[in-house]
Amino acid sequence: MEFPTLVFKKGGAHQRKGGTFSYLGINDAEALEAALSAGWFKTIEELDVPVVVKVDEDSPPTREELIAKCNELGIKFHHKAGNDKLAALIEEALK
């Protein structure tokens, strides 16, 4: 790999199809290894690869999971609604 180079991460000030991203300039192999260990990617295309995370089945759903379920069920909600409110809306819709 040639330096300097860039690494990429989801979320940030830069727009692209599929969301936003951040980039970071890297000047050597040591900095590259540190960035990759911290969740950065060598190419912007890697941001589109889904990350599989093992979830404890006993843990409560994350906010992202609650929002995804609301969207799946067509539930309208205020963006400031708390997780408890989202869970209650989902429970009501599933009855």
C-alpha positions as a printed Julia matrix, in Angstrom:
95×3 Matrix{Float64}:
   0.0     0.0    0.0
   1.21    3.47  -0.8
   1.15    6.29   1.73
  -0.4     8.72   2.31
  -3.77    7.01   1.95
  -7.3     7.38   3.28
  -9.47    5.16   5.47
 -13.25    5.4    5.82
 -15.91    5.0    8.52
 -19.73    5.15   8.51
 -21.25    8.35   9.83
 -19.83   11.81   9.4
 -20.07   15.04   7.47
 -19.65   13.62   3.97
 -22.68   12.47   1.94
 -22.89    9.46  -0.34
 -25.56    7.12  -1.58
 -26.47    5.0    1.4
 -25.61    7.5    4.12
 -22.8     9.57   5.46
 -19.16    8.8    6.07
 -15.93   10.14   7.52
 -12.43    9.79   6.16
  -9.02    9.98   7.78
  -5.61   10.55   6.23
  -3.03    7.86   7.05
   0.72    8.36   6.61
   2.29    5.01   7.57
   1.64    1.31   8.17
   1.49    1.68  11.96
  -1.22    4.34  11.74
  -3.09    2.2    9.2
  -3.09   -0.81  11.53
  -4.33    1.34  14.43
  -7.13    2.82  12.31
  -8.27   -0.58  11.02
  -8.29   -1.91  14.59
 -10.47    1.06  15.58
 -13.15    0.24  12.99
 -11.98    2.17   9.92
 -11.97    0.56   6.45
  -9.46    0.67   3.58
 -12.12    1.34   0.94
 -15.44    3.15   0.92
 -17.08    0.08  -0.64
 -16.41   -1.88   2.57
 -18.88    0.41   4.37
 -21.71   -1.36   2.53
 -20.79   -4.82   3.83
 -23.13   -5.71   6.7
 -21.47   -6.25  10.05
 -22.72   -9.3   11.92
 -22.84   -8.8   15.65
 -23.7   -11.59  18.03
 -26.43  -10.34  20.33
 -27.35  -11.69  23.73
 -30.94  -12.86  23.29
 -31.78  -11.76  26.85
 -30.69   -8.16  26.29
 -33.32   -5.53  25.43
 -33.54   -4.42  21.8
 -31.34   -1.53  20.74
 -32.84    1.77  19.6
 -31.89    0.9   16.02
 -33.76   -2.41  16.3
 -36.83   -0.68  17.74
 -36.84    1.9   14.95
 -36.4    -0.81  12.31
 -39.34   -2.77  13.74
 -41.52    0.37  13.84
 -40.68    1.04  10.2
 -41.36   -2.6    9.28
 -44.79   -2.42  10.94
 -45.59    1.02   9.49
 -45.74    2.63  12.93
 -45.45    6.42  12.9
 -43.53    7.89  15.84
 -41.92   11.16  16.92
 -38.14   11.18  16.5
 -37.77   12.12  20.18
 -39.82    9.13  21.39
 -37.91    7.1   23.96
 -37.13    3.41  23.68
 -39.89    2.52  26.15
 -42.44    4.41  24.03
 -41.24    2.69  20.84
 -41.48   -0.71  22.54
 -45.02    0.08  23.7
 -46.05    1.14  20.17
 -44.65   -2.11  18.77
 -46.37   -4.21  21.42
 -49.69   -2.48  20.71
 -49.34   -2.98  16.96
 -48.59   -6.69  17.38
 -51.75   -7.32  19.45
